[in-house]
Amino acid sequence: MKLAAGKIKVLAGTGANSTSEAIGLTIAAEKAGADGSLQVAPYYNKPTQEGLFQHFKAIADNTKLPIVLYSIPGRCGIEIAVPTVKRLAADCKNIVGIKEAGGNADRVSQLRAALGNKFEILSGDDALTLPFMAVGAQGVISVASNVAPREVATMVRAFAAGDTQKALAIHQKLYPLFKDLFVETNPVPVKAALAMLGLIDEEYRLPLVQLSAASRATLKAAMKAASVLKS
């Protein structure tokens, strides 16, 4: 937090499939100075929508931090339904947005219609940032920005400012990178990319393992095409 102070906001991922654990992690993040909390839908135990509501409400009731919900059904096996998001936003004033990673632009339209313009909707998929913004999202919580932060930020700002041609040009340039950063399970490719750039040591915790040689070659080619990797 000290390194980020005065430079960027820190949105701490403090979600869990145990409500008590998520509350504990969120309280710890608040005490450490985080600016907000990202709360993923509980994974594996697949609660009902009422269970999801009670889970997120309990977390919100135990922190003053702004909370961004995180709906990613491909990994959690459950979607935070639009009526549940609307109910949470109405009952919990510190639930202020959602990271939408369901791959469906129509759901963004549904969320915007249900929640109005103040609720933040952020893409959870770099390749869908522009389509999502076209129907009401405000930006992206990005994987690609780890390796191309300026380019992703410029794309989002250009679209928000109405310069759709500039935004599209950046999207088209970065699209192979957007896709190939998921050539294997995230976050393995992005860690490999950062290691190629000399920014981190390439380490993984089991059950995640190093990128295969074929996938590494694919990712490296995408990084070069996007002018992220020079050699």
PyMOL CGO cylinders between C-alpha atoms (Angstrom):
from pymol import cmd
from pymol.cgo import CYLINDER

trace = [
    CYLINDER, 0.00, 0.00, 0.00, 2.88, 2.35, 0.75, 0.3, 1, 1, 1, 1, 1, 1,
    CYLINDER, 2.88, 2.35, 0.75, 4.23, 2.00, -2.79, 0.3, 1, 1, 1, 1, 1, 1,
    CYLINDER, 4.23, 2.00, -2.79, 0.80, 2.77, -4.27, 0.3, 1, 1, 1, 1, 1, 1,
    CYLINDER, 0.80, 2.77, -4.27, -0.03, 5.70, -2.00, 0.3, 1, 1, 1, 1, 1, 1,
    CYLINDER, -0.03, 5.70, -2.00, -0.77, 8.83, -3.99, 0.3, 1, 1, 1, 1, 1, 1,
    CYLINDER, -0.77, 8.83, -3.99, -0.17, 7.05, -7.31, 0.3, 1, 1, 1, 1, 1, 1,
    CYLINDER, -0.17, 7.05, -7.31, -2.92, 4.52, -7.92, 0.3, 1, 1, 1, 1, 1, 1,
    CYLINDER, -2.92, 4.52, -7.92, -5.97, 3.10, -6.21, 0.3, 1, 1, 1, 1, 1, 1,
    CYLINDER, -5.97, 3.10, -6.21, -5.71, -0.43, -4.82, 0.3, 1, 1, 1, 1, 1, 1,
    CYLINDER, -5.71, -0.43, -4.82, -8.70, -2.71, -5.34, 0.3, 1, 1, 1, 1, 1, 1,
    CYLINDER, -8.70, -2.71, -5.34, -7.93, -5.73, -3.18, 0.3, 1, 1, 1, 1, 1, 1,
    CYLINDER, -7.93, -5.73, -3.18, -9.24, -9.14, -4.20, 0.3, 1, 1, 1, 1, 1, 1,
    CYLINDER, -9.24, -9.14, -4.20, -10.63, -10.32, -0.87, 0.3, 1, 1, 1, 1, 1, 1,
    CYLINDER, -10.63, -10.32, -0.87, -13.37, -12.68, -2.00, 0.3, 1, 1, 1, 1, 1, 1,
    CYLINDER, -13.37, -12.68, -2.00, -13.78, -16.29, -0.89, 0.3, 1, 1, 1, 1, 1, 1,
    CYLINDER, -13.78, -16.29, -0.89, -16.41, -19.02, -0.97, 0.3, 1, 1, 1, 1, 1, 1,
    CYLINDER, -16.41, -19.02, -0.97, -16.55, -18.81, 2.82, 0.3, 1, 1, 1, 1, 1, 1,
    CYLINDER, -16.55, -18.81, 2.82, -18.38, -15.69, 3.94, 0.3, 1, 1, 1, 1, 1, 1,
    CYLINDER, -18.38, -15.69, 3.94, -16.47, -15.46, 7.21, 0.3, 1, 1, 1, 1, 1, 1,
    CYLINDER, -16.47, -15.46, 7.21, -13.16, -15.75, 5.37, 0.3, 1, 1, 1, 1, 1, 1,
    CYLINDER, -13.16, -15.75, 5.37, -14.16, -13.06, 2.87, 0.3, 1, 1, 1, 1, 1, 1,
    CYLINDER, -14.16, -13.06, 2.87, -15.15, -10.75, 5.73, 0.3, 1, 1, 1, 1, 1, 1,
    CYLINDER, -15.15, -10.75, 5.73, -11.83, -11.35, 7.49, 0.3, 1, 1, 1, 1, 1, 1,
    CYLINDER, -11.83, -11.35, 7.49, -9.80, -10.72, 4.35, 0.3, 1, 1, 1, 1, 1, 1,
    CYLINDER, -9.80, -10.72, 4.35, -11.76, -7.55, 3.60, 0.3, 1, 1, 1, 1, 1, 1,
    CYLINDER, -11.76, -7.55, 3.60, -11.31, -6.16, 7.11, 0.3, 1, 1, 1, 1, 1, 1,
    CYLINDER, -11.31, -6.16, 7.11, -7.58, -6.88, 6.85, 0.3, 1, 1, 1, 1, 1, 1,
    CYLINDER, -7.58, -6.88, 6.85, -7.39, -5.10, 3.48, 0.3, 1, 1, 1, 1, 1, 1,
    CYLINDER, -7.39, -5.10, 3.48, -9.24, -2.08, 4.88, 0.3, 1, 1, 1, 1, 1, 1,
    CYLINDER, -9.24, -2.08, 4.88, -6.85, -1.87, 7.83, 0.3, 1, 1, 1, 1, 1, 1,
    CYLINDER, -6.85, -1.87, 7.83, -3.89, -2.14, 5.42, 0.3, 1, 1, 1, 1, 1, 1,
    CYLINDER, -3.89, -2.14, 5.42, -5.15, 0.89, 3.48, 0.3, 1, 1, 1, 1, 1, 1,
    CYLINDER, -5.15, 0.89, 3.48, -6.85, -0.60, 0.42, 0.3, 1, 1, 1, 1, 1, 1,
    CYLINDER, -6.85, -0.60, 0.42, -9.16, 1.71, -1.52, 0.3, 1, 1, 1, 1, 1, 1,
    CYLINDER, -9.16, 1.71, -1.52, -11.74, -0.94, -2.36, 0.3, 1, 1, 1, 1, 1, 1,
    CYLINDER, -11.74, -0.94, -2.36, -12.55, -4.63, -2.42, 0.3, 1, 1, 1, 1, 1, 1,
    CYLINDER, -12.55, -4.63, -2.42, -13.20, -6.99, -5.35, 0.3, 1, 1, 1, 1, 1, 1,
    CYLINDER, -13.20, -6.99, -5.35, -15.61, -9.74, -4.28, 0.3, 1, 1, 1, 1, 1, 1,
    CYLINDER, -15.61, -9.74, -4.28, -15.84, -12.81, -6.49, 0.3, 1, 1, 1, 1, 1, 1,
    CYLINDER, -15.84, -12.81, -6.49, -18.94, -14.98, -6.48, 0.3, 1, 1, 1, 1, 1, 1,
    CYLINDER, -18.94, -14.98, -6.48, -18.48, -17.93, -4.11, 0.3, 1, 1, 1, 1, 1, 1,
    CYLINDER, -18.48, -17.93, -4.11, -16.99, -20.80, -6.07, 0.3, 1, 1, 1, 1, 1, 1,
    CYLINDER, -16.99, -20.80, -6.07, -17.66, -24.55, -5.79, 0.3, 1, 1, 1, 1, 1, 1,
    CYLINDER, -17.66, -24.55, -5.79, -20.50, -24.42, -3.24, 0.3, 1, 1, 1, 1, 1, 1,
    CYLINDER, -20.50, -24.42, -3.24, -22.90, -22.75, -5.77, 0.3, 1, 1, 1, 1, 1, 1,
    CYLINDER, -22.90, -22.75, -5.77, -25.25, -20.86, -3.43, 0.3, 1, 1, 1, 1, 1, 1,
    CYLINDER, -25.25, -20.86, -3.43, -28.73, -19.78, -4.47, 0.3, 1, 1, 1, 1, 1, 1,
    CYLINDER, -28.73, -19.78, -4.47, -29.32, -16.14, -5.45, 0.3, 1, 1, 1, 1, 1, 1,
    CYLINDER, -29.32, -16.14, -5.45, -30.60, -15.53, -1.91, 0.3, 1, 1, 1, 1, 1, 1,
    CYLINDER, -30.60, -15.53, -1.91, -27.38, -17.06, -0.62, 0.3, 1, 1, 1, 1, 1, 1,
    CYLINDER, -27.38, -17.06, -0.62, -25.36, -14.77, -2.89, 0.3, 1, 1, 1, 1, 1, 1,
    CYLINDER, -25.36, -14.77, -2.89, -27.31, -11.76, -1.64, 0.3, 1, 1, 1, 1, 1, 1,
    CYLINDER, -27.31, -11.76, -1.64, -26.75, -12.65, 2.01, 0.3, 1, 1, 1, 1, 1, 1,
    CYLINDER, -26.75, -12.65, 2.01, -23.05, -13.40, 1.36, 0.3, 1, 1, 1, 1, 1, 1,
    CYLINDER, -23.05, -13.40, 1.36, -22.28, -10.06, -0.27, 0.3, 1, 1, 1, 1, 1, 1,
    CYLINDER, -22.28, -10.06, -0.27, -24.50, -8.13, 2.15, 0.3, 1, 1, 1, 1, 1, 1,
    CYLINDER, -24.50, -8.13, 2.15, -22.68, -9.60, 5.14, 0.3, 1, 1, 1, 1, 1, 1,
    CYLINDER, -22.68, -9.60, 5.14, -19.35, -8.51, 3.67, 0.3, 1, 1, 1, 1, 1, 1,
    CYLINDER, -19.35, -8.51, 3.67, -20.65, -5.03, 2.87, 0.3, 1, 1, 1, 1, 1, 1,
    CYLINDER, -20.65, -5.03, 2.87, -22.03, -4.65, 6.39, 0.3, 1, 1, 1, 1, 1, 1,
    CYLINDER, -22.03, -4.65, 6.39, -18.57, -5.34, 7.84, 0.3, 1, 1, 1, 1, 1, 1,
    CYLINDER, -18.57, -5.34, 7.84, -16.54, -2.80, 5.87, 0.3, 1, 1, 1, 1, 1, 1,
    CYLINDER, -16.54, -2.80, 5.87, -16.59, 0.82, 4.81, 0.3, 1, 1, 1, 1, 1, 1,
    CYLINDER, -16.59, 0.82, 4.81, -14.67, 0.00, 1.63, 0.3, 1, 1, 1, 1, 1, 1,
    CYLINDER, -14.67, 0.00, 1.63, -16.38, 0.38, -1.75, 0.3, 1, 1, 1, 1, 1, 1,
    CYLINDER, -16.38, 0.38, -1.75, -17.11, -3.10, -3.08, 0.3, 1, 1, 1, 1, 1, 1,
    CYLINDER, -17.11, -3.10, -3.08, -16.98, -4.27, -6.69, 0.3, 1, 1, 1, 1, 1, 1,
    CYLINDER, -16.98, -4.27, -6.69, -18.78, -7.56, -7.32, 0.3, 1, 1, 1, 1, 1, 1,
    CYLINDER, -18.78, -7.56, -7.32, -17.10, -10.08, -9.62, 0.3, 1, 1, 1, 1, 1, 1,
    CYLINDER, -17.10, -10.08, -9.62, -19.31, -12.33, -11.73, 0.3, 1, 1, 1, 1, 1, 1,
    CYLINDER, -19.31, -12.33, -11.73, -17.32, -15.02, -13.58, 0.3, 1, 1, 1, 1, 1, 1,
    CYLINDER, -17.32, -15.02, -13.58, -19.57, -18.05, -14.06, 0.3, 1, 1, 1, 1, 1, 1,
    CYLINDER, -19.57, -18.05, -14.06, -16.96, -19.93, -16.12, 0.3, 1, 1, 1, 1, 1, 1,
    CYLINDER, -16.96, -19.93, -16.12, -14.79, -20.25, -13.02, 0.3, 1, 1, 1, 1, 1, 1,
    CYLINDER, -14.79, -20.25, -13.02, -17.33, -20.11, -10.21, 0.3, 1, 1, 1, 1, 1, 1,
    CYLINDER, -17.33, -20.11, -10.21, -20.13, -22.18, -11.71, 0.3, 1, 1, 1, 1, 1, 1,
    CYLINDER, -20.13, -22.18, -11.71, -22.67, -19.48, -10.83, 0.3, 1, 1, 1, 1, 1, 1,
    CYLINDER, -22.67, -19.48, -10.83, -23.69, -16.06, -12.12, 0.3, 1, 1, 1, 1, 1, 1,
    CYLINDER, -23.69, -16.06, -12.12, -24.68, -13.12, -9.94, 0.3, 1, 1, 1, 1, 1, 1,
    CYLINDER, -24.68, -13.12, -9.94, -28.12, -12.53, -11.46, 0.3, 1, 1, 1, 1, 1, 1,
    CYLINDER, -28.12, -12.53, -11.46, -29.11, -9.03, -12.54, 0.3, 1, 1, 1, 1, 1, 1,
    CYLINDER, -29.11, -9.03, -12.54, -31.97, -8.80, -9.96, 0.3, 1, 1, 1, 1, 1, 1,
    CYLINDER, -31.97, -8.80, -9.96, -29.50, -9.83, -7.25, 0.3, 1, 1, 1, 1, 1, 1,
    CYLINDER, -29.50, -9.83, -7.25, -27.05, -7.13, -8.30, 0.3, 1, 1, 1, 1, 1, 1,
    CYLINDER, -27.05, -7.13, -8.30, -29.87, -4.57, -8.31, 0.3, 1, 1, 1, 1, 1, 1,
    CYLINDER, -29.87, -4.57, -8.31, -31.01, -5.67, -4.85, 0.3, 1, 1, 1, 1, 1, 1,
    CYLINDER, -31.01, -5.67, -4.85, -27.46, -5.48, -3.47, 0.3, 1, 1, 1, 1, 1, 1,
    CYLINDER, -27.46, -5.48, -3.47, -26.89, -2.02, -4.95, 0.3, 1, 1, 1, 1, 1, 1,
    CYLINDER, -26.89, -2.02, -4.95, -30.12, -0.79, -3.36, 0.3, 1, 1, 1, 1, 1, 1,
    CYLINDER, -30.12, -0.79, -3.36, -29.49, -2.33, 0.08, 0.3, 1, 1, 1, 1, 1, 1,
    CYLINDER, -29.49, -2.33, 0.08, -25.72, -1.83, 0.36, 0.3, 1, 1, 1, 1, 1, 1,
    CYLINDER, -25.72, -1.83, 0.36, -24.55, 1.68, -0.48, 0.3, 1, 1, 1, 1, 1, 1,
    CYLINDER, -24.55, 1.68, -0.48, -20.90, 0.58, -0.58, 0.3, 1, 1, 1, 1, 1, 1,
    CYLINDER, -20.90, 0.58, -0.58, -21.56, -1.98, -3.35, 0.3, 1, 1, 1, 1, 1, 1,
    CYLINDER, -21.56, -1.98, -3.35, -20.75, 0.32, -6.22, 0.3, 1, 1, 1, 1, 1, 1,
    CYLINDER, -20.75, 0.32, -6.22, -19.90, -1.79, -9.26, 0.3, 1, 1, 1, 1, 1, 1,
    CYLINDER, -19.90, -1.79, -9.26, -19.38, -5.13, -10.94, 0.3, 1, 1, 1, 1, 1, 1,
    CYLINDER, -19.38, -5.13, -10.94, -16.61, -6.81, -12.90, 0.3, 1, 1, 1, 1, 1, 1,
    CYLINDER, -16.61, -6.81, -12.90, -18.58, -8.58, -15.62, 0.3, 1, 1, 1, 1, 1, 1,
    CYLINDER, -18.58, -8.58, -15.62, -16.77, -11.64, -16.96, 0.3, 1, 1, 1, 1, 1, 1,
    CYLINDER, -16.77, -11.64, -16.96, -19.61, -13.68, -18.40, 0.3, 1, 1, 1, 1, 1, 1,
    CYLINDER, -19.61, -13.68, -18.40, -18.78, -12.86, -22.01, 0.3, 1, 1, 1, 1, 1, 1,
    CYLINDER, -18.78, -12.86, -22.01, -22.24, -11.47, -22.79, 0.3, 1, 1, 1, 1, 1, 1,
    CYLINDER, -22.24, -11.47, -22.79, -22.79, -7.90, -23.97, 0.3, 1, 1, 1, 1, 1, 1,
    CYLINDER, -22.79, -7.90, -23.97, -26.56, -8.32, -23.59, 0.3, 1, 1, 1, 1, 1, 1,
    CYLINDER, -26.56, -8.32, -23.59, -26.06, -8.79, -19.85, 0.3, 1, 1, 1, 1, 1, 1,
    CYLINDER, -26.06, -8.79, -19.85, -24.23, -5.44, -19.73, 0.3, 1, 1, 1, 1, 1, 1,
    CYLINDER, -24.23, -5.44, -19.73, -27.31, -3.85, -21.30, 0.3, 1, 1, 1, 1, 1, 1,
    CYLINDER, -27.31, -3.85, -21.30, -29.49, -5.56, -18.71, 0.3, 1, 1, 1, 1, 1, 1,
    CYLINDER, -29.49, -5.56, -18.71, -27.29, -4.38, -15.86, 0.3, 1, 1, 1, 1, 1, 1,
    CYLINDER, -27.29, -4.38, -15.86, -27.23, -0.80, -17.12, 0.3, 1, 1, 1, 1, 1, 1,
    CYLINDER, -27.23, -0.80, -17.12, -31.01, -0.73, -17.58, 0.3, 1, 1, 1, 1, 1, 1,
    CYLINDER, -31.01, -0.73, -17.58, -31.57, -2.14, -14.09, 0.3, 1, 1, 1, 1, 1, 1,
    CYLINDER, -31.57, -2.14, -14.09, -28.98, -0.09, -12.22, 0.3, 1, 1, 1, 1, 1, 1,
    CYLINDER, -28.98, -0.09, -12.22, -28.86, 3.31, -13.92, 0.3, 1, 1, 1, 1, 1, 1,
    CYLINDER, -28.86, 3.31, -13.92, -25.78, 5.30, -14.82, 0.3, 1, 1, 1, 1, 1, 1,
    CYLINDER, -25.78, 5.30, -14.82, -24.07, 5.63, -11.42, 0.3, 1, 1, 1, 1, 1, 1,
    CYLINDER, -24.07, 5.63, -11.42, -23.32, 1.94, -10.93, 0.3, 1, 1, 1, 1, 1, 1,
    CYLINDER, -23.32, 1.94, -10.93, -19.91, 1.00, -12.36, 0.3, 1, 1, 1, 1, 1, 1,
    CYLINDER, -19.91, 1.00, -12.36, -19.83, -1.82, -14.90, 0.3, 1, 1, 1, 1, 1, 1,
    CYLINDER, -19.83, -1.82, -14.90, -16.37, -3.01, -15.89, 0.3, 1, 1, 1, 1, 1, 1,
    CYLINDER, -16.37, -3.01, -15.89, -15.44, -5.64, -18.44, 0.3, 1, 1, 1, 1, 1, 1,
    CYLINDER, -15.44, -5.64, -18.44, -13.63, -8.68, -17.10, 0.3, 1, 1, 1, 1, 1, 1,
    CYLINDER, -13.63, -8.68, -17.10, -12.33, -9.65, -20.54, 0.3, 1, 1, 1, 1, 1, 1,
    CYLINDER, -12.33, -9.65, -20.54, -9.90, -7.48, -22.51, 0.3, 1, 1, 1, 1, 1, 1,
    CYLINDER, -9.90, -7.48, -22.51, -11.20, -8.68, -25.88, 0.3, 1, 1, 1, 1, 1, 1,
    CYLINDER, -11.20, -8.68, -25.88, -14.75, -7.56, -24.97, 0.3, 1, 1, 1, 1, 1, 1,
    CYLINDER, -14.75, -7.56, -24.97, -13.89, -4.16, -23.52, 0.3, 1, 1, 1, 1, 1, 1,
    CYLINDER, -13.89, -4.16, -23.52, -15.02, -2.13, -26.54, 0.3, 1, 1, 1, 1, 1, 1,
    CYLINDER, -15.02, -2.13, -26.54, -18.22, -4.16, -27.17, 0.3, 1, 1, 1, 1, 1, 1,
    CYLINDER, -18.22, -4.16, -27.17, -19.10, -3.84, -23.50, 0.3, 1, 1, 1, 1, 1, 1,
    CYLINDER, -19.10, -3.84, -23.50, -18.37, -0.10, -23.44, 0.3, 1, 1, 1, 1, 1, 1,
    CYLINDER, -18.37, -0.10, -23.44, -20.56, 0.33, -26.52, 0.3, 1, 1, 1, 1, 1, 1,
    CYLINDER, -20.56, 0.33, -26.52, -23.58, -0.82, -24.48, 0.3, 1, 1, 1, 1, 1, 1,
    CYLINDER, -23.58, -0.82, -24.48, -22.81, 0.91, -21.19, 0.3, 1, 1, 1, 1, 1, 1,
    CYLINDER, -22.81, 0.91, -21.19, -19.68, -0.40, -19.45, 0.3, 1, 1, 1, 1, 1, 1,
    CYLINDER, -19.68, -0.40, -19.45, -17.15, 2.19, -18.28, 0.3, 1, 1, 1, 1, 1, 1,
    CYLINDER, -17.15, 2.19, -18.28, -13.88, 0.29, -18.64, 0.3, 1, 1, 1, 1, 1, 1,
    CYLINDER, -13.88, 0.29, -18.64, -12.08, -2.93, -17.86, 0.3, 1, 1, 1, 1, 1, 1,
    CYLINDER, -12.08, -2.93, -17.86, -10.33, -4.76, -15.05, 0.3, 1, 1, 1, 1, 1, 1,
    CYLINDER, -10.33, -4.76, -15.05, -7.63, -5.95, -17.35, 0.3, 1, 1, 1, 1, 1, 1,
    CYLINDER, -7.63, -5.95, -17.35, -5.17, -8.82, -17.70, 0.3, 1, 1, 1, 1, 1, 1,
    CYLINDER, -5.17, -8.82, -17.70, -3.44, -7.30, -20.73, 0.3, 1, 1, 1, 1, 1, 1,
    CYLINDER, -3.44, -7.30, -20.73, -2.75, -4.06, -18.87, 0.3, 1, 1, 1, 1, 1, 1,
    CYLINDER, -2.75, -4.06, -18.87, -0.14, -5.94, -16.86, 0.3, 1, 1, 1, 1, 1, 1,
    CYLINDER, -0.14, -5.94, -16.86, 2.01, -6.05, -20.00, 0.3, 1, 1, 1, 1, 1, 1,
    CYLINDER, 2.01, -6.05, -20.00, 0.59, -3.12, -22.03, 0.3, 1, 1, 1, 1, 1, 1,
    CYLINDER, 0.59, -3.12, -22.03, -0.79, -0.67, -19.46, 0.3, 1, 1, 1, 1, 1, 1,
    CYLINDER, -0.79, -0.67, -19.46, -0.46, 2.52, -21.50, 0.3, 1, 1, 1, 1, 1, 1,
    CYLINDER, -0.46, 2.52, -21.50, -2.07, 1.01, -24.60, 0.3, 1, 1, 1, 1, 1, 1,
    CYLINDER, -2.07, 1.01, -24.60, -5.07, -0.44, -22.74, 0.3, 1, 1, 1, 1, 1, 1,
    CYLINDER, -5.07, -0.44, -22.74, -5.62, 2.81, -20.83, 0.3, 1, 1, 1, 1, 1, 1,
    CYLINDER, -5.62, 2.81, -20.83, -5.37, 4.83, -24.05, 0.3, 1, 1, 1, 1, 1, 1,
    CYLINDER, -5.37, 4.83, -24.05, -7.91, 2.56, -25.76, 0.3, 1, 1, 1, 1, 1, 1,
    CYLINDER, -7.91, 2.56, -25.76, -10.45, 2.93, -22.94, 0.3, 1, 1, 1, 1, 1, 1,
    CYLINDER, -10.45, 2.93, -22.94, -9.96, 6.68, -22.66, 0.3, 1, 1, 1, 1, 1, 1,
    CYLINDER, -9.96, 6.68, -22.66, -10.25, 7.14, -26.42, 0.3, 1, 1, 1, 1, 1, 1,
    CYLINDER, -10.25, 7.14, -26.42, -13.55, 5.27, -26.55, 0.3, 1, 1, 1, 1, 1, 1,
    CYLINDER, -13.55, 5.27, -26.55, -14.90, 7.16, -23.53, 0.3, 1, 1, 1, 1, 1, 1,
    CYLINDER, -14.90, 7.16, -23.53, -13.97, 10.45, -25.22, 0.3, 1, 1, 1, 1, 1, 1,
    CYLINDER, -13.97, 10.45, -25.22, -15.81, 9.48, -28.40, 0.3, 1, 1, 1, 1, 1, 1,
    CYLINDER, -15.81, 9.48, -28.40, -12.75, 8.69, -30.51, 0.3, 1, 1, 1, 1, 1, 1,
    CYLINDER, -12.75, 8.69, -30.51, -14.02, 5.28, -31.53, 0.3, 1, 1, 1, 1, 1, 1,
    CYLINDER, -14.02, 5.28, -31.53, -11.68, 4.95, -34.51, 0.3, 1, 1, 1, 1, 1, 1,
    CYLINDER, -11.68, 4.95, -34.51, -8.60, 5.38, -32.33, 0.3, 1, 1, 1, 1, 1, 1,
    CYLINDER, -8.60, 5.38, -32.33, -9.98, 2.94, -29.78, 0.3, 1, 1, 1, 1, 1, 1,
    CYLINDER, -9.98, 2.94, -29.78, -10.76, 0.38, -32.49, 0.3, 1, 1, 1, 1, 1, 1,
    CYLINDER, -10.76, 0.38, -32.49, -7.29, 0.70, -33.99, 0.3, 1, 1, 1, 1, 1, 1,
    CYLINDER, -7.29, 0.70, -33.99, -5.69, -0.05, -30.61, 0.3, 1, 1, 1, 1, 1, 1,
    CYLINDER, -5.69, -0.05, -30.61, -8.12, -2.94, -30.04, 0.3, 1, 1, 1, 1, 1, 1,
    CYLINDER, -8.12, -2.94, -30.04, -7.23, -4.46, -33.40, 0.3, 1, 1, 1, 1, 1, 1,
    CYLINDER, -7.23, -4.46, -33.40, -3.51, -4.13, -32.73, 0.3, 1, 1, 1, 1, 1, 1,
    CYLINDER, -3.51, -4.13, -32.73, -3.79, -5.68, -29.28, 0.3, 1, 1, 1, 1, 1, 1,
    CYLINDER, -3.79, -5.68, -29.28, -6.41, -8.30, -30.11, 0.3, 1, 1, 1, 1, 1, 1,
    CYLINDER, -6.41, -8.30, -30.11, -3.94, -11.18, -30.68, 0.3, 1, 1, 1, 1, 1, 1,
    CYLINDER, -3.94, -11.18, -30.68, -2.41, -10.34, -27.30, 0.3, 1, 1, 1, 1, 1, 1,
    CYLINDER, -2.41, -10.34, -27.30, -5.85, -10.19, -25.66, 0.3, 1, 1, 1, 1, 1, 1,
    CYLINDER, -5.85, -10.19, -25.66, -6.58, -13.71, -26.91, 0.3, 1, 1, 1, 1, 1, 1,
    CYLINDER, -6.58, -13.71, -26.91, -3.17, -15.32, -26.45, 0.3, 1, 1, 1, 1, 1, 1,
    CYLINDER, -3.17, -15.32, -26.45, -2.83, -14.15, -22.86, 0.3, 1, 1, 1, 1, 1, 1,
    CYLINDER, -2.83, -14.15, -22.86, -5.41, -16.90, -22.35, 0.3, 1, 1, 1, 1, 1, 1,
    CYLINDER, -5.41, -16.90, -22.35, -3.67, -19.51, -24.52, 0.3, 1, 1, 1, 1, 1, 1,
    CYLINDER, -3.67, -19.51, -24.52, -3.51, -21.53, -21.30, 0.3, 1, 1, 1, 1, 1, 1,
    CYLINDER, -3.51, -21.53, -21.30, -5.16, -21.01, -17.93, 0.3, 1, 1, 1, 1, 1, 1,
    CYLINDER, -5.16, -21.01, -17.93, -4.91, -17.48, -16.55, 0.3, 1, 1, 1, 1, 1, 1,
    CYLINDER, -4.91, -17.48, -16.55, -2.67, -16.32, -14.83, 0.3, 1, 1, 1, 1, 1, 1,
    CYLINDER, -2.67, -16.32, -14.83, 0.01, -18.60, -16.30, 0.3, 1, 1, 1, 1, 1, 1,
    CYLINDER, 0.01, -18.60, -16.30, 0.40, -16.78, -19.66, 0.3, 1, 1, 1, 1, 1, 1,
    CYLINDER, 0.40, -16.78, -19.66, 0.48, -13.28, -18.17, 0.3, 1, 1, 1, 1, 1, 1,
    CYLINDER, 0.48, -13.28, -18.17, 3.12, -14.38, -15.65, 0.3, 1, 1, 1, 1, 1, 1,
    CYLINDER, 3.12, -14.38, -15.65, 5.15, -15.84, -18.52, 0.3, 1, 1, 1, 1, 1, 1,
    CYLINDER, 5.15, -15.84, -18.52, 4.73, -12.58, -20.45, 0.3, 1, 1, 1, 1, 1, 1,
    CYLINDER, 4.73, -12.58, -20.45, 5.92, -10.49, -17.52, 0.3, 1, 1, 1, 1, 1, 1,
    CYLINDER, 5.92, -10.49, -17.52, 8.91, -12.79, -17.12, 0.3, 1, 1, 1, 1, 1, 1,
    CYLINDER, 8.91, -12.79, -17.12, 9.74, -12.36, -20.83, 0.3, 1, 1, 1, 1, 1, 1,
    CYLINDER, 9.74, -12.36, -20.83, 9.73, -8.61, -20.21, 0.3, 1, 1, 1, 1, 1, 1,
    CYLINDER, 9.73, -8.61, -20.21, 12.11, -9.07, -17.28, 0.3, 1, 1, 1, 1, 1, 1,
    CYLINDER, 12.11, -9.07, -17.28, 9.61, -7.70, -14.77, 0.3, 1, 1, 1, 1, 1, 1,
    CYLINDER, 9.61, -7.70, -14.77, 9.18, -10.78, -12.57, 0.3, 1, 1, 1, 1, 1, 1,
    CYLINDER, 9.18, -10.78, -12.57, 10.70, -14.16, -11.88, 0.3, 1, 1, 1, 1, 1, 1,
    CYLINDER, 10.70, -14.16, -11.88, 8.62, -16.90, -13.48, 0.3, 1, 1, 1, 1, 1, 1,
    CYLINDER, 8.62, -16.90, -13.48, 7.21, -18.89, -10.59, 0.3, 1, 1, 1, 1, 1, 1,
    CYLINDER, 7.21, -18.89, -10.59, 3.97, -20.83, -10.20, 0.3, 1, 1, 1, 1, 1, 1,
    CYLINDER, 3.97, -20.83, -10.20, 2.23, -22.64, -7.41, 0.3, 1, 1, 1, 1, 1, 1,
    CYLINDER, 2.23, -22.64, -7.41, 0.82, -26.10, -8.09, 0.3, 1, 1, 1, 1, 1, 1,
    CYLINDER, 0.82, -26.10, -8.09, -1.52, -27.07, -9.61, 0.3, 1, 1, 1, 1, 1, 1,
    CYLINDER, -1.52, -27.07, -9.61, -0.49, -24.33, -12.05, 0.3, 1, 1, 1, 1, 1, 1,
    CYLINDER, -0.49, -24.33, -12.05, 2.62, -25.16, -14.06, 0.3, 1, 1, 1, 1, 1, 1,
    CYLINDER, 2.62, -25.16, -14.06, 4.84, -23.44, -16.62, 0.3, 1, 1, 1, 1, 1, 1,
    CYLINDER, 4.84, -23.44, -16.62, 3.53, -22.56, -20.06, 0.3, 1, 1, 1, 1, 1, 1,
    CYLINDER, 3.53, -22.56, -20.06, 4.16, -25.26, -22.68, 0.3, 1, 1, 1, 1, 1, 1,
    CYLINDER, 4.16, -25.26, -22.68, 6.76, -24.58, -25.37, 0.3, 1, 1, 1, 1, 1, 1,
    CYLINDER, 6.76, -24.58, -25.37, 4.10, -24.30, -28.08, 0.3, 1, 1, 1, 1, 1, 1,
    CYLINDER, 4.10, -24.30, -28.08, 1.99, -21.87, -26.05, 0.3, 1, 1, 1, 1, 1, 1,
    CYLINDER, 1.99, -21.87, -26.05, 5.06, -19.84, -25.14, 0.3, 1, 1, 1, 1, 1, 1,
    CYLINDER, 5.06, -19.84, -25.14, 5.90, -19.43, -28.83, 0.3, 1, 1, 1, 1, 1, 1,
    CYLINDER, 5.90, -19.43, -28.83, 2.31, -18.35, -29.56, 0.3, 1, 1, 1, 1, 1, 1,
    CYLINDER, 2.31, -18.35, -29.56, 2.34, -15.81, -26.74, 0.3, 1, 1, 1, 1, 1, 1,
    CYLINDER, 2.34, -15.81, -26.74, 5.75, -14.46, -27.72, 0.3, 1, 1, 1, 1, 1, 1,
    CYLINDER, 5.75, -14.46, -27.72, 4.58, -13.91, -31.30, 0.3, 1, 1, 1, 1, 1, 1,
    CYLINDER, 4.58, -13.91, -31.30, 1.48, -12.04, -30.05, 0.3, 1, 1, 1, 1, 1, 1,
    CYLINDER, 1.48, -12.04, -30.05, 3.63, -9.83, -27.82, 0.3, 1, 1, 1, 1, 1, 1,
    CYLINDER, 3.63, -9.83, -27.82, 5.88, -8.97, -30.75, 0.3, 1, 1, 1, 1, 1, 1,
    CYLINDER, 5.88, -8.97, -30.75, 2.87, -8.23, -32.99, 0.3, 1, 1, 1, 1, 1, 1,
    CYLINDER, 2.87, -8.23, -32.99, 1.54, -5.86, -30.35, 0.3, 1, 1, 1, 1, 1, 1,
    CYLINDER, 1.54, -5.86, -30.35, 4.97, -4.18, -30.06, 0.3, 1, 1, 1, 1, 1, 1,
    CYLINDER, 4.97, -4.18, -30.06, 5.11, -5.16, -26.41, 0.3, 1, 1, 1, 1, 1, 1,
    CYLINDER, 5.11, -5.16, -26.41, 8.17, -7.37, -26.86, 0.3, 1, 1, 1, 1, 1, 1,
    CYLINDER, 8.17, -7.37, -26.86, 10.93, -5.96, -29.01, 0.3, 1, 1, 1, 1, 1, 1,
    CYLINDER, 10.93, -5.96, -29.01, 13.12, -9.03, -29.49, 0.3, 1, 1, 1, 1, 1, 1,
]
cmd.load_cgo(trace, "trace")
